[in-house]
Amino acid sequence: MNEVPTVSGILIFLNAEAFLREAIESVLGQTRCDWELLLVDDGSIDGSTAVARSYAERYPSRIHYLTHDTGASQGKSRSRNLGIENARGEYLAFLDADDIWLPSKLAEQIDRLSRHPEAVMLYGPTTYWHSWAPANRHHDYRGPLGVRAETLYFPPFLLMRHLARGGIVPGLCSILVRRNAVLQLGGFEESIQQLFEDQTLIAKLSLHGPVYVDSGCHDLYRQHPDSSSAQAVNVGLYHPWRPSVSHLAYLEWLAGYVARHAPQHQRLRRAVRRELWLQRHTFAGSAVGLGRVAGEIARRTLERNSGGGRSQGYDAR
């Protein structure tokens, strides 16, 4: 039996041949080596299956290929839960097939989270990565945290902040979590599979225990027109600031979850109801959403002018 790894990386993919190798190589390039990588194939029909299998064959003690029993796509949440079910590490980290981890991701985040044994999750800022494509005219930028870094937050503070300011919800590739906490919470919510599915786990953990917010940026979130979020915008399932069916489905789930698991947090319940009302009333929701976008632009401009938004290192969510 292989030595039990400290951290299990979970990478799900569906027809991701164009970027999958680069994502896997970013794990192989980690400065900390006590990891395993679970590659979960969600029914791919392109060459990405062969790519994943080849890495699992080359590194059999560290990289493992998984797929659903039926071989058909089951969605993001079910695929990540399959990875969680097979994970052995004390910690879990997630990587999307079109994104990458920077080399110190695991080393630095494990070190930080181990210093806060009471914390169930750690996250930091994500870099929105445009420069991977030389012809892209957009600049890379680091997403805002919206809260003070190097700080431990207790429930339900972060979830309240994330509801009020959606642009500061952590990217899934930026988080490190304790596997026992994820198992206790049942992993990702499988009634939500394609959009906001990552936020179901983040919301659960933010209510379950303290969360440490770090200042370090350790992942690059590739911006491209074939991403699932970009495609969702194209077909009308999601909009960055207008009400959408996907956001409504998440908030309806969240309202039920909070009512069952955190009824004592009355302010949180009111905040969820308010967001639900906005999603159900298109004109009001769009007006508030547009105001929030204007606020984000103003904040980013102030940060840039003060030097706080300057990119560092790899800067290229």
C-alpha positions in Angstrom: 0.0 0.0 0.0 1.3 3.4 -0.9 2.3 5.8 1.9 -0.7 8.0 2.9 -0.4 11.4 1.3 -0.8 14.6 3.4 -3.0 16.2 0.7 -5.2 14.9 -2.0 -5.6 17.1 -5.1 -8.9 16.6 -7.0 -9.0 17.5 -10.7 -12.2 16.9 -12.6 -12.3 17.2 -16.4 -14.7 16.9 -19.3 -13.3 17.3 -22.8 -10.4 19.3 -21.6 -7.6 18.1 -23.8 -6.4 21.6 -24.7 -5.4 22.5 -21.1 -5.3 19.3 -19.1 -1.6 18.6 -19.4 -0.6 22.1 -18.2 -2.9 21.6 -15.1 -1.4 18.3 -14.2 2.1 19.5 -14.7 1.4 22.4 -12.3 0.8 19.7 -9.6 3.9 17.8 -10.6 5.8 21.1 -10.2 4.8 21.6 -6.6 7.6 22.2 -4.1 5.9 19.9 -1.6 5.8 16.3 -2.7 3.6 14.4 -0.2 0.5 14.6 -2.4 -1.8 12.4 -4.5 -3.7 13.6 -7.5 -7.1 12.2 -8.4 -8.1 12.7 -12.0 -11.9 12.4 -12.4 -13.1 11.9 -15.9 -16.7 13.1 -16.2 -17.4 11.3 -19.5 -14.9 12.9 -21.9 -15.1 12.0 -25.5 -12.0 13.9 -26.7 -8.3 13.1 -26.1 -8.3 14.2 -22.5 -9.1 10.6 -21.3 -5.9 9.4 -22.9 -3.9 12.3 -21.4 -5.2 11.5 -17.9 -4.6 7.7 -18.3 -1.0 8.3 -19.5 -0.1 10.4 -16.4 -1.7 7.8 -14.1 0.4 5.1 -15.8 3.6 7.1 -15.5 3.1 8.0 -11.9 1.0 5.1 -10.5 1.8 5.8 -6.8 0.8 9.4 -7.0 -1.7 10.0 -9.8 -4.9 8.0 -10.1 -7.5 8.0 -12.8 -11.2 7.7 -11.9 -14.4 7.7 -13.9 -18.1 7.1 -13.2 -19.5 3.6 -13.3 -21.7 4.4 -16.3 -19.0 6.3 -18.1 -21.4 9.1 -18.7 -21.2 12.7 -17.5 -22.6 13.1 -14.0 -21.8 16.8 -13.4 -19.2 18.7 -11.5 -20.5 18.1 -8.0 -20.8 14.4 -8.4 -17.4 14.2 -10.0 -15.7 16.1 -7.2 -17.5 14.0 -4.7 -16.2 10.8 -6.4 -12.7 12.3 -5.9 -13.4 13.0 -2.3 -14.7 9.5 -1.7 -11.4 8.1 -3.0 -9.1 10.7 -1.3 -6.7 9.7 1.5 -5.1 12.9 2.5 -5.7 14.9 5.6 -6.3 17.9 3.4 -8.1 18.4 0.1 -7.3 20.8 -2.7 -9.1 21.4 -6.0 -8.0 22.2 -9.4 -10.0 22.8 -12.6 -8.7 21.3 -15.8 -8.1 24.7 -17.5 -6.4 26.4 -14.5 -3.0 25.9 -12.8 -1.5 26.0 -9.3 1.7 28.0 -8.7 4.6 25.9 -7.4 4.3 26.9 -3.7 0.5 26.3 -3.5 0.5 23.2 -1.4 3.6 23.9 0.7 2.5 27.4 1.8 -1.2 26.6 2.3 -0.6 23.4 4.3 1.9 25.3 6.5 -0.6 28.1 7.1 -3.6 25.8 7.8 -1.6 23.6 10.1 -0.9 26.6 12.3 -4.7 27.0 12.8 -6.0 23.6 13.8 -9.4 25.1 14.6 -9.9 26.2 10.9 -11.7 24.0 8.5 -10.7 25.9 5.4 -8.1 28.3 4.1 -8.2 30.5 1.0 -6.5 33.4 -0.6 -6.9 35.6 -3.7 -7.0 34.2 -7.2 -5.3 35.7 -10.3 -7.6 36.1 -13.3 -5.2 34.9 -16.0 -5.6 36.6 -19.4 -2.0 36.7 -20.5 -1.8 32.9 -21.2 -3.0 33.9 -24.7 -0.5 36.4 -26.1 -3.2 38.0 -28.3 -5.4 38.8 -25.3 -5.5 42.5 -24.7 -6.9 42.2 -21.2 -4.6 42.6 -18.2 -4.2 40.0 -15.6 -5.5 41.0 -12.2 -5.8 39.7 -8.7 -9.4 39.2 -7.5 -10.2 41.1 -4.3 -10.5 39.4 -1.0 -12.9 41.9 0.4 -11.8 41.2 4.0 -8.7 41.6 6.0 -6.1 38.9 5.2 -4.1 36.8 7.7 -7.2 36.6 9.8 -9.4 33.8 11.2 -13.1 34.3 10.7 -16.0 32.6 12.5 -19.4 31.7 11.2 -21.4 33.2 9.6 -19.3 36.3 8.9 -17.7 35.3 5.6 -20.9 33.9 4.2 -22.7 37.2 5.0 -19.9 39.0 3.2 -20.0 36.7 0.2 -23.8 37.2 -0.2 -23.4 41.0 -0.2 -20.4 41.1 -2.5 -20.4 38.1 -4.9 -17.1 39.2 -6.5 -15.1 38.2 -3.3 -16.3 34.6 -3.1 -13.1 32.5 -3.2 -12.2 30.6 -6.3 -12.3 26.9 -5.7 -8.7 26.4 -6.9 -7.6 28.8 -4.1 -8.9 26.8 -1.2 -7.4 24.1 1.1 -9.8 22.2 3.3 -9.7 19.5 5.9 -11.0 16.2 4.5 -12.8 15.2 7.7 -14.8 18.4 7.7 -15.8 17.9 4.0 -16.8 14.3 4.7 -18.9 15.4 7.7 -20.7 17.9 5.6 -21.4 15.5 2.7 -19.2 17.2 0.2 -20.6 19.2 -2.7 -24.4 19.6 -3.1 -25.4 17.2 -5.9 -28.7 18.9 -6.7 -26.5 21.7 -8.1 -24.1 20.4 -10.7 -22.8 23.0 -13.2 -22.9 26.6 -11.8 -22.5 27.8 -8.2 -21.7 24.2 -7.4 -18.4 25.2 -5.9 -20.2 27.8 -3.6 -22.2 25.0 -2.0 -19.1 23.5 -0.4 -17.7 27.0 0.5 -21.0 28.0 2.1 -21.2 24.7 4.1 -17.6 25.1 5.4 -18.1 28.8 6.2 -21.0 27.8 8.4 -19.3 24.7 9.9 -16.3 26.3 11.5 -13.6 29.0 11.4 -12.0 29.9 8.0 -8.5 31.4 7.6 -8.1 34.0 4.9 -4.6 34.2 3.6 -2.9 36.9 1.6 -1.0 34.5 -0.7 -2.1 34.0 -4.3 -1.4 30.4 -5.5 -3.6 29.8 -8.5 -4.2 31.2 -12.0 -7.8 31.2 -13.2 -7.6 31.0 -17.0 -10.0 33.3 -18.8 -11.2 31.9 -22.2 -14.4 31.8 -24.2 -14.9 28.0 -23.9 -15.0 28.0 -20.0 -18.1 26.7 -18.4 -18.9 30.2 -17.0 -18.4 31.9 -20.3 -20.6 29.3 -22.0 -23.3 29.8 -19.4 -23.4 33.5 -20.1 -23.7 32.8 -23.8 -26.8 30.6 -23.4 -28.4 32.8 -20.8 -28.0 30.6 -17.7 -25.9 33.1 -15.9 -25.0 36.8 -15.9 -22.4 38.5 -13.8 -24.8 41.0 -12.3 -28.3 40.4 -13.6 -30.6 37.8 -12.0 -30.2 34.3 -13.4 -31.8 30.9 -13.1 -28.5 29.5 -11.9 -28.0 32.0 -9.1 -31.6 31.6 -8.1 -31.2 27.8 -7.8 -28.2 28.3 -5.6 -29.9 30.8 -3.3 -33.0 28.5 -3.0 -30.7 25.7 -1.9 -28.8 28.0 0.5 -32.0 29.2 2.1 -33.1 25.7 2.9 -29.6 24.7 4.1 -29.4 27.7 6.5 -32.9 27.0 7.8 -31.9 23.4 8.6 -28.4 23.8 9.8 -28.0 27.4 11.1 -31.4 28.6 12.2 -29.8 30.6 15.0 -28.2 33.1 12.6 -31.2 35.3 12.0 -29.2 38.1 10.2 -27.9 35.5 7.8 -31.4 34.2 7.1 -32.6 37.7 6.4 -29.7 38.3 4.1 -30.4 35.1 2.1 -34.1 36.1 1.8 -33.1 39.6 0.5 -30.9 38.0 -2.2 -33.6 35.7 -3.1 -36.0 38.6 -3.5 -33.6 40.3 -5.8 -33.2 37.2 -7.9 -36.9 36.9 -8.3 -37.5 40.5 -9.2 -35.6 41.2 -12.4 -35.8 45.0 -12.5 -34.8 45.5 -8.9 -32.2 42.7 -9.0 -30.6 44.2 -12.1 -30.5 47.7 -10.6 -28.8 46.5 -7.4 -26.5 44.2 -9.4 -25.4 47.1 -11.6 -24.8 49.2 -8.5 -22.6 46.5 -7.1 -20.6 46.3 -10.3 -20.0 50.0 -10.2 -18.9 49.7 -6.6 -16.4 47.0 -7.5 -15.0 49.1 -10.3 -14.6 52.0 -8.0 -12.8 49.9 -5.4 -10.5 48.4 -7.9 -9.6 51.9 -9.2 -8.8 53.1 -5.8 -6.7 50.0 -5.1 -4.8 50.5 -8.3 -4.2 54.1 -7.7 -2.9 53.4 -4.2 -0.7 50.6 -5.4 -2.8 47.9 -3.6 -3.9 46.2 -6.7 -0.5 45.8 -8.3 0.3 42.3 -9.5 3.2 40.4 -8.1 5.1 37.3 -9.2 3.2 35.2 -11.7 0.3 37.6 -12.0 -0.8 37.2 -15.1 -10.1 34.5 -11.2 
